[in-house]
């Protein structure tokens, strides 16, 4: 017991000493970042000159060149591309839907869900069955053959964490076409994944099962979802027609973009920071995940400005294909099987460029305590919590290597107002909030790279 107490006292003393040693660096990073607001300037360039960048598109190819050049300008010691095969899906020019009622024909605001098949030139037409869960769909299976299933489960507005509300609703988008096809439906309409009631639909990934027929799937705006629900209630039955020109092609070659500042003492030990370079083809992907991309590049730029290098390597990766396949994260994890590197920690930003609030950490208890010891240091950038549980979709692939998973957790009440829609543009991003996230990531990456885990 006495030995354990002594160990804890020493460990705590080392942590406090480390924080003290890093405070000057943290203030330097904070001052430089807030004076220059470079992350926002990069985001203006990415969203303005590249725009949306869906995997497999010409826009994503342009983003790869932009990312490589930006990391070089930021001061990375080396920058390279690593190949990955990605899906190639094209939305097409036609996204139309109409509801036919006793009052006449009325247009609905829709957009194709990512990965859906098209309807063909003739479109599809059928009566509508409204459900709010897969269980309800199963209970009404006898009515579903030849119909269009309208999944209309809204976000749970009582959830303070909007990500939790999203998680409680999103399965109807991702798996709705599978469940509807099982009962003989010919198509799917899904309420957009947002709390906002407006006429802007939100896209997102959906999937198919090889053993089940593929049927078209589209998101409907929340305003029209409410209207359609009212029509069904008032009239008992309505008919909807849908036209989508979406098409899936063969996979195409693409790249992750990687840059690093080499460590002085233990270069084979890596602290990773990253975001995903791809975005949906609605809006310009400013929050999702242009913000995470420029914050990760800004980490390199800020740390390059310091008078000395960290002891361990700090690496930025701009992942390919997070939105509709996670191929970039999987490819990066696969490469680690064949290289002599140890990834101590991976920090991901993929929750929008809002004011940073906390870091979420998934790690063993000892590692969590070591990272938690940096809370006072991170308060320089406004971080007030280190929470258990966190990470990101791309870095989740590193879990099997024992890497500490860390996710930047901003104040994101507005995130799903913009997510995967035409609303996701740079005017929704605040320059200082965006920069503070980059500063917080820089401070944490530096501290871990200096002290190890």
C-alpha atoms as one frame of an Amber mdcrd trajectory, in Angstrom:
protein
   0.000   0.000   0.000   2.855   2.403   0.900   4.526   1.676  -2.459   1.294
   2.395  -4.331   0.802   5.689  -2.464   4.366   6.752  -3.267   3.868   5.843
  -6.915   0.675   7.916  -7.115   2.389  10.918  -5.514   5.302  10.683  -7.959
   2.948  10.255 -10.927   0.916  13.271  -9.879   4.079  15.348  -9.362   5.363
  14.395 -12.808   2.036  15.375 -14.374   1.989  18.762 -12.647   5.628  19.368
 -13.582   4.887  18.471 -17.189   1.959  20.879 -17.295   4.125  23.658 -15.912
   6.783  22.994 -18.540   4.194  23.122 -21.324   2.360  26.259 -20.192   4.653
  28.658 -22.043   4.274  26.604 -25.222   0.487  26.517 -24.826   0.302  30.292
 -24.501   2.528  30.733 -27.567   0.268  28.456 -29.603  -2.848  30.237 -28.373
  -1.488  33.711 -29.107  -0.253  32.857 -32.579  -3.445  31.056 -33.517  -5.809
  33.809 -32.367  -3.696  36.581 -33.866  -3.610  34.969 -37.314  -6.826  32.872
 -37.537  -5.195  30.861 -40.287  -7.596  27.906 -40.007 -10.468  30.072 -41.209
  -8.438  31.375 -44.151  -7.691  27.785 -45.144 -11.362  26.884 -44.824 -12.344
  29.783 -47.083  -9.914  28.457 -49.677 -11.098  24.850 -49.349 -14.815  25.622
 -49.518 -14.480  28.444 -52.048 -11.959  27.008 -54.522 -12.569  23.277 -54.084
 -16.156  23.134 -52.814 -17.915  19.881 -52.040 -15.751  16.791 -52.446 -17.560
  13.480 -52.479 -15.336  10.406 -52.674 -14.635   9.378 -56.242 -15.492  12.791
 -57.673 -13.372  15.378 -59.469 -13.947  17.604 -56.434 -12.254  15.083 -54.161
  -9.300  14.787 -56.546  -8.936  18.554 -56.396  -9.123  18.407 -52.588  -6.250
  15.896 -52.505  -4.006  18.327 -54.397  -5.179  21.151 -52.128  -4.470  19.144
 -48.975  -0.970  18.168 -50.077  -0.078  21.755 -50.956  -1.583  23.081 -47.713
   0.409  20.674 -45.537   3.589  21.618 -47.373   2.881  25.325 -46.829   2.138
  24.635 -43.150   5.689  23.400 -42.656   5.415  19.624 -42.510   8.777  17.866
 -42.765   7.310  15.449 -45.270   3.989  15.124 -47.077   2.781  12.114 -49.032
  -0.261  10.424 -50.513  -1.326   6.892 -49.660  -3.600   5.096 -52.135  -7.053
   3.773 -51.292  -9.931   2.500 -53.428 -13.181   4.416 -52.810 -16.819   4.177
 -53.913 -17.988   6.221 -56.882 -21.624   7.258 -56.585 -23.180  10.125 -58.546
 -26.357  11.911 -57.445 -27.433  12.934 -60.927 -29.550  15.927 -61.910 -33.027
  14.593 -61.155 -34.450  14.555 -57.617 -38.207  15.035 -57.767 -41.185  13.878
 -55.772 -44.892  14.719 -55.788 -47.735  13.789 -53.507 -51.184  13.258 -55.038
 -54.163  13.924 -52.776 -57.808  14.847 -53.150 -56.601  18.457 -53.146 -54.386
  17.908 -56.178 -50.681  17.403 -56.873 -48.034  18.986 -54.653 -44.238  18.888
 -54.952 -42.103  17.525 -52.108 -38.569  18.692 -51.357 -36.281  15.662 -51.408
 -32.709  14.609 -52.110 -31.252  11.204 -52.886 -29.625   9.374 -50.010 -25.972
   8.579 -50.621 -25.567   5.228 -52.339 -29.144   4.813 -53.489 -30.043   3.360
 -56.842 -32.005   5.500 -59.264 -35.652   5.048 -60.111 -35.232   4.820 -63.871
 -36.747   7.360 -66.248 -40.304   6.324 -65.425 -39.828   6.866 -61.695 -41.789
   4.991 -59.053 -45.310   5.604 -57.824 -47.186   4.110 -54.912 -49.296   4.587
 -51.851 -47.507   5.708 -48.703 -47.239   3.961 -45.352 -45.921   6.150 -42.525
 -43.971   4.431 -39.732 -41.661   5.543 -36.940 -39.774   2.336 -36.244 -38.753
  -0.950 -37.810 -41.014  -2.757 -35.358 -43.989  -0.754 -36.576 -43.022  -1.585
 -40.157 -42.954  -5.303 -39.334 -46.386  -5.052 -37.711 -47.740  -3.498 -40.907
 -45.890  -5.799 -43.284 -49.106  -7.111 -44.814 -49.924  -3.607 -46.071 -46.460
  -2.768 -47.422 -46.151  -4.642 -50.706 -45.903  -2.224 -53.631 -45.926   0.796
 -51.306 -43.484   3.597 -50.479 -42.422   3.511 -46.832 -42.198   6.898 -45.136
 -39.912   6.725 -42.090 -40.901   9.715 -39.965 -39.178   9.344 -36.601 -37.919
  12.810 -35.523 -34.989  13.645 -33.290 -35.711  13.297 -29.590 -35.775  16.977
 -28.619 -35.243  16.157 -24.940 -31.663  15.063 -25.635 -29.152  17.728 -24.652
 -26.519  15.972 -26.761 -27.662  16.381 -30.360 -25.327  13.575 -31.398 -27.329
  11.254 -29.157 -30.549  12.425 -30.813 -28.991  11.756 -34.232 -27.940   8.291
 -33.108 -31.491   7.582 -32.005 -32.939   8.398 -35.424 -30.305   7.581 -38.034
 -30.925   3.842 -38.441 -34.046   4.623 -40.468 -31.786   6.398 -42.962 -28.957
   3.857 -43.000 -31.049   0.656 -42.973 -34.518   1.839 -43.961 -34.283   0.639
 -47.563 -33.257  -2.839 -46.408 -36.109  -3.166 -43.926 -38.643  -1.755 -46.380
 -37.543  -4.097 -49.175 -37.957  -7.071 -46.842 -41.711  -6.428 -46.723 -42.064
  -5.775 -50.456 -41.925  -1.965 -50.592 -40.824  -0.251 -53.808 -39.165   2.835
 -52.307 -38.340   4.814 -49.176 -38.720   8.387 -47.967 -36.833   9.253 -44.766
 -37.325  12.300 -42.568 -34.161  14.424 -42.667 -31.779  13.983 -39.743 -32.136
  17.389 -38.085 -34.043  19.218 -35.350 -34.712  22.187 -37.629 -38.083  22.463
 -39.339 -37.350  23.860 -42.797 -37.480  22.987 -46.477 -33.866  21.817 -46.905
 -33.351  18.028 -47.067 -30.284  16.376 -45.491 -28.523  13.545 -47.307 -26.317
  10.834 -45.786 -25.198   7.271 -46.271 -27.620   4.398 -46.691 -26.938   0.752
 -47.376 -28.210  -2.356 -49.104 -27.941  -6.077 -48.333 -26.866  -8.365 -51.159
 -29.614 -10.888 -50.459 -32.430  -8.300 -50.462 -33.817  -6.329 -53.440 -32.462
  -2.799 -53.806 -35.073  -0.035 -53.764 -34.602   3.765 -54.173 -34.266   5.925
 -51.061 -34.531   9.690 -50.567 -34.536  12.157 -47.685 -37.488  14.508 -47.355
 -37.248  17.927 -45.708 -38.667  18.152 -42.198 -41.232  20.743 -43.299 -42.567
  18.440 -46.005 -42.318  15.419 -43.703 -44.718  17.168 -41.327 -46.976  18.160
 -44.204 -47.020  14.622 -45.628 -47.798  13.188 -42.196 -50.715  15.622 -41.835
 -52.056  14.645 -45.252 -51.944  10.954 -44.373 -53.759  11.668 -41.095 -56.419
  13.817 -42.748 -57.023  11.803 -45.921 -56.228   8.280 -44.823 -54.177   7.498
 -47.914 -51.999   9.430 -50.351 -49.906   8.522 -53.386 -46.341   9.670 -53.976
 -44.243   9.568 -57.146 -40.420   9.768 -56.992 -37.766  10.294 -59.665 -34.043
   9.891 -58.917 -31.222   9.746 -61.470 -28.571   8.550 -58.977 -26.129   5.893
 -60.141 -23.415   3.724 -58.608 -20.202   3.049 -60.563 -17.195   0.826 -59.957
 -14.757   1.813 -57.201 -12.000   4.221 -58.219  -8.454   4.887 -56.910  -7.988
   7.789 -54.504  -5.754   8.901 -51.618  -5.336   9.744 -47.968  -3.183  12.867
 -47.565  -0.541  12.715 -44.814   2.031  15.124 -43.405   4.175  15.101 -40.285
   6.691  16.870 -38.083   9.320  14.317 -37.165  10.068  13.719 -33.488  13.579
  14.281 -32.155  13.920  11.414 -29.656  11.309   8.802 -30.544  10.311   9.437
 -34.172   8.735   5.990 -34.467   6.143   6.928 -31.814   3.248   8.812 -33.392
   0.656  11.264 -32.122  -1.948  11.457 -34.877  -4.375  14.297 -35.593  -6.937
  14.195 -38.372 -10.239  14.877 -40.035 -11.876  13.556 -43.195 -11.226  15.320
 -46.462 -14.348  14.088 -48.241 -17.770  15.666 -47.858 -21.246  15.127 -49.196
 -22.227  16.910 -52.390 -24.650  19.242 -50.604 -23.286  22.579 -49.374 -19.505
  22.808 -49.277 -18.719  20.643 -46.259 -17.593  23.583 -44.129 -18.407  22.034
 -40.744 -18.417  18.398 -41.938 -15.551  18.044 -42.119 -13.755  21.005 -43.639
 -13.331  22.330 -40.105 -11.579  19.158 -38.930  -9.360  19.179 -42.011  -8.120
  22.747 -41.563  -7.760  22.331 -37.800  -5.522  19.307 -38.396  -3.385  21.215
 -40.909  -3.265  24.152 -38.494  -1.763  21.828 -35.868   1.218  21.351 -38.181
   1.470  25.083 -38.911   1.337  26.110 -35.258   3.787  23.470 -34.067   6.176
  24.259 -36.925   6.384  27.809 -35.550   7.749  26.668 -32.179  11.466  27.093
 -31.422  11.911  23.375 -30.728  10.431  20.125 -31.970   8.536  17.599 -29.932
  10.243  14.366 -28.877   7.746  12.224 -30.776   6.338  12.546 -34.281   3.142
  14.530 -34.778   1.322  13.386 -37.896  -1.716  14.870 -39.627  -3.889  12.703
 -41.845  -6.705  13.874 -44.078  -8.802  10.735 -44.433 -10.573   9.693 -47.623
 -14.143   8.395 -47.769 -15.398   8.732 -44.222 -18.895   9.655 -45.339 -19.782
   6.640 -47.455 -17.386   3.823 -46.694 -14.613   4.613 -44.182 -12.114   3.315
 -46.709  -9.438   5.862 -45.780  -9.447   4.943 -42.099  -9.401   1.245 -42.892
  -6.539   1.609 -45.378  -4.458   3.610 -42.914  -4.981   1.004 -40.183  -4.050
  -1.782 -42.609  -0.701  -0.139 -43.367   0.241  -0.241 -39.694   0.475  -4.023
 -39.881   3.606  -3.591 -41.991   5.426  -0.618 -40.461   7.434  -0.251 -37.271
   5.469   2.579 -35.734   3.557   2.923 -32.506   0.547   5.213 -32.430   0.285
   6.495 -28.882  -2.799   8.636 -29.444  -5.095   9.717 -32.253  -7.044  12.983
 -32.050  -9.953  13.460 -34.463 -12.081  16.512 -35.196 -15.378  15.615 -36.861
 -18.103  17.364 -34.878 -17.994  20.791 -36.507 -15.887  23.897 -36.098 -17.770
  25.210 -33.073 -16.373  26.474 -29.765 -14.296  23.667 -28.208 -15.723  22.357
 -24.961 -14.024  19.069 -24.117 -12.007  16.127 -25.305 -13.555  12.675 -25.125
 -11.027   9.910 -24.455 -11.318   6.165 -24.969  -8.340   4.483 -23.324  -7.381
   2.319 -20.370  -7.753   3.908 -16.942  -4.070   4.783 -16.501  -3.839   6.434
 -19.931  -7.085   8.294 -19.300  -5.664   9.699 -16.047  -2.475  10.816 -17.821
  -4.459  12.658 -20.480  -6.834  14.095 -17.870  -3.834  15.643 -16.139  -3.568
  18.079 -19.088  -6.935  19.703 -18.359  -5.470  22.812 -16.751  -3.089  23.191
 -19.673  -5.939  22.860 -22.167  -7.970  25.498 -20.368  -5.763  27.992 -22.224
  -7.904  27.149 -25.279 -11.203  27.001 -23.385 -11.365  23.248 -22.790 -13.117
  22.607 -19.477 -13.592  18.827 -19.487 -11.814  15.572 -20.265 -14.557  12.977
 -20.569 -14.530   9.201 -20.758 -15.551   7.873 -24.138 -14.678   9.539 -27.397
 -12.735   9.335 -30.612 -13.982   9.336 -34.180 -15.017   7.070 -37.030 -11.697
   7.182 -38.890  -9.395   6.717 -35.922 -11.614   3.947 -34.514  -9.737   1.612
 -36.837  -6.612   2.086 -34.660  -8.213   0.713 -31.513  -6.744  -2.752 -32.038
  -3.248  -1.262 -31.785  -3.872   0.047 -28.269  -3.986   3.656 -29.447  -5.730
   6.166 -27.177  -8.789   7.456 -29.071  -9.465  11.170 -28.541 -12.249  13.242
 -30.052 -12.580  17.017 -30.003 -16.014  17.766 -28.568 -17.262  21.274 -29.396
 -20.494  22.970 -28.356 -22.452  21.587 -31.273 -26.142  22.356 -30.703 -26.264
  23.735 -34.262 -24.270  20.960 -35.952 -27.244  18.977 -37.223 -28.914  22.169
 -38.420 -26.291  22.135 -41.200 -25.108  18.510 -41.379 -25.165  16.900 -44.868
 -27.224  19.717 -46.362 -26.975  22.842 -48.477 -26.779  24.779 -45.196 -23.220
  23.511 -44.518 -21.337  26.549 -45.805 -18.587  28.747 -44.415 -20.907  31.529
 -43.258 -21.977  29.131 -40.480 -18.402  28.921 -39.110 -16.959  31.440 -36.633
 -13.223  32.125 -37.184 -12.276  32.257 -33.486 -14.283  29.184 -32.524 -12.673
  27.236 -35.368  -9.178  28.387 -34.393  -9.623  27.586 -30.712 -10.353  23.980
 -31.676  -7.101  23.855 -33.655  -5.209  25.402 -30.736  -6.624  22.863 -28.289
  -5.622  19.989 -30.594  -2.137  21.481 -30.973  -1.610  21.813 -27.224  -2.746
  18.261 -26.508  -0.747  16.770 -29.384   2.382  18.630 -28.231   2.027  17.562
 -24.604   1.539  13.885 -25.448   4.361  13.981 -27.976   6.672  15.420 -25.331
   5.715  13.210 -22.394   4.537   9.994 -24.003   1.743   7.861 -22.597
